Amino acid sequence: MSGDLYDVIVVGAGPAGSYTAYKLSSQGCKVAVLEQKKAPGVDICCTGIVSPGCFDSFGVNPEVILNKARAAKLFSPSGKWLRLEKQEIQAYIVDRASFDQAIADKAMAEGADYFLSLPATDIIIDSDGVQVETPRLKFKAKAVVIAAGFKPAFTRKLGLGSVDHFAMGAQTVVEIQGIDEVEIYFGQEMAPGFFGWLVPILNGKALAGVLATSHAKFYLEKLLASHFCQGKVIRQEAEVRQGAIPMGILPRTYGDRLLVVGDAAGQVKTTTGGGIYFGNLGSKAAVEVLSEALDTGNLGAKQLSRYQKAWKAKMGREIYLGYLARRLYQKLSDGQIERIFDIVSSNGIAGTLLDSPSFSFDWQGKLILAFMKSIWNYLPDKISSIFRREIDSININGRQGA
């Protein structure tokens, strides 16, 4: 048994967990962070692409940035490509291990205690407080924040439900030649329901990965052997990392003395699978609600339910729109994807959308709607009817995500 009574125990030392620990510690709370891995950010499946604004919100040293991007090439299933470019830098590619460690360092500098290689095995909550059990120690606190990534069995056990839909990601490091921009590959035969990528980092290396509905490692191997990578990928440099990404919202992200943030809560862009930005927004909402609850001593579910209302009001509709766009894309055949590429390439749609006030790396909902509406008149009836049904679904149910 750990001898200390903590105000808050944070389970998980990813960006959402460590940022929560940092903000709470900076306000004078006594915080413990439990992380199952030997260090924050190691052995994970994440490309580490964030917007400049998202990166700045964490306040960490720019030395963790591996590369910057203002352009990307999008490839159709047959290999046709469309280059998208903005004048301003649109994204940073960060080293996730260094990035995660930098946020953890900020939390520790404010007094948070970190316990590594120590997974939480059980959480017991009663009227007296919280007890988090691990293989070696038991920790007691007034409240707990779960930020341990997508672990549906864990949230089900706590009575919070689970996210039913998820994607599988697989990624490795490769040596490359003749490529210096991000490349995204579309096709249901190559990455069912999602996409693959090559993201240059530094010193002739790139992150190669696939997001798919299942069997991501198989499809990554297929991508590396495909025409997309011929002449670009010289060799694989590291083992393949895999992970599951939620494609929806956890039914309940609060309980007595309990909040859930980040991927664990479903705070993820359902278009790309990216969770760093939305997880950061979730962390901020959690800190605001939890700080007030600790001050008043009211840590009941009714009081903490304000957290779910706050974060859903901020990003719930974005997650919902992304989910609908993803559902639509999964219905398209490779031939239909080719047709959409032809339409976008020949009608100036890409440039119009890039120059639109709706364009945002982090907030994609308005862009999704604008894109769907801009192309449906060019599509054959069979495809356009799918688009129209999805738009109608958004108009009818668009508030469900909020």
Secondary structure, DSSP 8 states (H G I E B T S, - for coil): --S-EEEEEEE--SHHHHHHHHHHHHTT--EEEE-SSSSTT-S-----EE-HHHHHHHT--GGGEEEEESEEEEE-TTS-EEEEE-SS--EEEE-HHHHHHHHHHHHHHTT-EEE-S----EEEEETTEEEEE-SS-EEEEEEEEE-S-S-HHHHHHTTS-----EEEEEEEEEEESS--SEEEEE-TTTSTTSEEEEEE-STTEEEEEEEESS-HHHHHHHHHTSTTTTTTEEEE-S--EEEEEE-S--S--EETTEEE-GGGGT-S-TTT---HHHHHHHHHHHHHHHHHHHHHT--SHHHHHHHHHHHHHHHHHHHHHHHHHHHHHHT--HHHHHHHHHHHHHTTHHHHHHTSTT--SS--HHHHHHHHHHHGGGS-HHHHHHHHHHHHHHHHHTTTT-
